[in-house]
């Protein structure tokens, strides 16, 4: 089994729980830290990469979130709706992710996910009291002592293959025309990853899974998912059909079919930072002509 090197799983940072659990250590680290700014939608950038600030450049209302350390450097996210730089200097993670280093990816993915969670949880879901950040922003406390931790929603994503090593891709109605991708779905309560793979493939494509292999995982902070990747060989390719609701069209591809369809403009693949694209690329192989095509995000 070969684990994929997934684009958003390149984090090089130590989250340093021993520091974030100590308020004095967090405050001391803030004074000498490198800080990235997130305005709720995008990051302050410099030349297409994350811009790093110091604490003297931060003012006004906002939340500081300790992201960790690398070597002797400390890193924070400052989350506020007031821009520190010019509007055009703010770029979304989708726009800049392919240009970021392992350190920057770790900071941006972690920071965006936690910032969205803080924004959505000002009230305690247990007692209704207001909440406030604690332990460097890694959790929230309410005035009655309840603790709340960032939520992560697990979702499987699966590359469906038949015994002839063709892959099956599907298209959602909300996607751009000709956009196809692998199959995916959220894990339901009381369900294992493997059970979710079997269910989603049957629901969306109408085929039965015979064999499953784990390929890897990566965070997907749009807003708070963790994508767990598998490949599944199915036993009844003749039964493949879209469910007509979420998936409106499906198609089998050989490697030559895939390349030809992209070249002809009848197939658009998912963006390069996605698990789906990585799985398709790994199946396609590195010893063939590179897959052409522009980035295609769903609306």
N, C-alpha and C positions, 0 to 999 in steps of 0.2 A: 504494500500500500504506500503510495507516494502522496505526502501532504503538500497541497498547493501553497506557493508563496503568494499570499493574497495582498492586494495593494494597501488596504487600510489596516492590515495587521502587522505593520512594520515598526511598531512603537519601540523606541530605545530607552524609554524613561522609566526610572524607578519611582513608584508612587509614594514611597517613603512613609508608610503608616506610622512609624515611630515619631515623625515630625508632626503630621497633621493631627495626631491625638494630643498634642501638647500646645496649648494656646500661646504660651510664651515663645516657643520655638517657631510657630507659624508667624507671629508678629515680627520676630527677629529676621526670619527668612525673607519676609516681604520687603524689608528695607534694602536688601541687597539683591533682590530677585530680578530676573528677566521676565517681563510681563507682556502677554498678548491681550489685545482688546477685541471683544465680541459685542456687537451692538444688538444682538438678538436675532440677526439674520446673516451677518457677514463679519469677516475678520479684517482688521486693519492690516494692510499689506505694504510692502516696499519692494518694488521691482518684481511683483508677482509671487513673492514669498512672504511669510509672516513677518510683520514688523515687531521688533522687541523694544519695549519701553522700560523705564525705571520708575520707581515709586514717586519720584519728584514730578513726574509728568502726569500723574493720576490725580484727579480732583473731582468733587461733586458726588452725587449719590450713585451707588452701584454696589455690586457684590464682588468680593475677591474670593477666588477659588484656588486653593493650593493644588497644583497638578503633579508635583513631584520634583525629583532632582536627577541630574546627570553629572557624574563626576562631582565637582564642588559647586556646581551651579544650581540654583533653585528657580522654579518656574511657577508662575501664577497666571490665571485668567482673570481679567477685569471685565465684568459684564455690566454694561450700562447702555441706555438707549441714546445717550448723547455722544456723537462722534468726536473723537479726539483729533482725527485728521480730516482731509477733504473727502467729500462723498465718493469721488471716483477712486479713492484709495481703498475702499472697502470691497472685498470680493468674497463670494460664497465659497464654502468648502468644495462644492462641485466644480467651481471654476479653477481652483488652484491646487487641488489634491494631487494631480499627476506631477506637479513640480516640486512637491515638498519632500524634505529629507525624512528619515525614520523618526528623528526627534520631533520635527514639526508635525508629522502625521499623528504621532502619539499625543501631542499637546492639543491639536485641533479637534481630533475625534473625541477625545475625553472631554475637552472643554465645552464643545458644542452640545454634547449629550447631557452633561450635568447642568449647563446653563438653562437649557430648555426645561429640564426637570424642576429646577428651582423656580422658574417663572410660573409653572403650572401648579405649584403646590404651596401657596401662601397660607392655606388653611388646613388644620389637622383633620384627616378623614375619620379619626376615632371620636373626637370630642367637639370639633368645630372651632377650637381656639386658633389664634394666629400662630404661625411657625416662623422660626428664624434659623439661618445657617449655623452649623456647629462643626467642630473638628475640621477646620480648613475648608468648609463647604462640601465635605463628603457626606453629610447627612443634615437633616433638619430636626429641631426640637420644637415642641409646643410648650406653652406656659404650664401645662399640666403634666409635663414630664414624658410625653410620648415621643418616641423616636421614629423617624421615617427615612428610608434609604432610597437612592435613585433606582428607578424601575428600568428593567431591561426586558424587552419582549422577544423571546426566542422564536425564530422562524426557520424552517427548513427550506433549502433550495436544492433542486435535484436535476441533474443532467440525465435524461432518459435515453437509453440506447437499446437496440435490438441485437440479436445474435450475430448479425452481419456488420455490427459496429457503425450503423447509421445512428444519428441523433434525431430526436423529435423535439421541435421547438413550437411554441404557441404564441398567439398574438391576442392581446387584450384590446377591447374596443376603444379604451381611453388612450391608447398609444398612438404615436404618429403612424401614418400609412407605411406599410412594409416593415414595421418594427416587430421582430420576433425575439423571443428569449426562452430561457429555461422555465421550469415550473417551480412555484414556491407557495408557501402558506404558513400562517402562524400555528404554533403548537397549541393545541387546546388543553384545557384543564384535565389532568389525569392521563395525559397521553405522552408516550415516549417519542423520541425523535424518529425512531424506525417506524413506529405506528403512524406517525404523521406523514412520513414519506409515502407509505402504502396508500393511505387515505387520499392525500392530495393528488397523487398520480391517477388514482382511480376516478376521483371526482372531476378533475380538470381534463384528463386525456382519455379516460375510459379503458385503460389497460391495467394488467395485473403485474405487480412487481415480483420477480423471481429471485433477485439477488441485489444486495445493497453494499456499497463501499463508502466509507467516510473519506472526505477529501480535505476538510479543514473548516475554519470558521473565521469570520471577521465582523467587527462592529459595523453597524450601519446607522449612524446617528441622524436619521431623517424621519422621525426624531429620535427613536430609542430602541432600535432593534439589534439583535445579534443573529447574523445569518450563519446557519450550520449547513455546510455543503456536503452533498452526497452524489454519487452516480448510481443509477439503478438500471439493471438489465431487466427488460420485460419479456414475457413469454408469449404474448398474443398481439403482435404488431398490427395484424389485420383488423383488430377491434378499435384501433385508435380513432378517436373523434373528439371534437371540442365539446365542452359542456353547454355552450350556447349562451352562457351568462357571463362568467368572468373571462373565459377563453372562447373567442369567436372563430378562430382559424388555427389549424395545426398543419405541420408539414414535416416530412422526413427529409433528411439531408445526408448525402455522402460528403466526403471532404471536397471532392470536385464540384458537387452541386452547390455547396456553401460558397466556395470561391466564385463560381460563375454567377450565382444570384446576387452577391454583393457587387461584383463588377458591372452587372447589367442594371443595377439600381432597383432590383425587386426585393432586396433584403437589407434591412438596417439592424445592426447588432446593438446590444446594450453598451453603456459607457465603459471605458477602459478600467475605471476604478471599481467596477462591480464584480461580485463573485461570479455572476452569470458569464461575463465576458472572459474571466480567467478560466472557468471550466471549459468553455467552448474552445478557447485558445489552446489549452492543454490537450484536449482531445484532437484538435486539428494538427498539432505538432509544430515544432520549431524548424524542421528540415524541409519545409514547403514554402512556396511564395507567401510573404506576409499578407495577412488579411487586410484589405483596404477598408475604407469607410470612415465617416465622421462620427463624432459623439452624438448619441441620441438619448435624451432624457425624457421620461414621461412628464406630462404637464403637471 
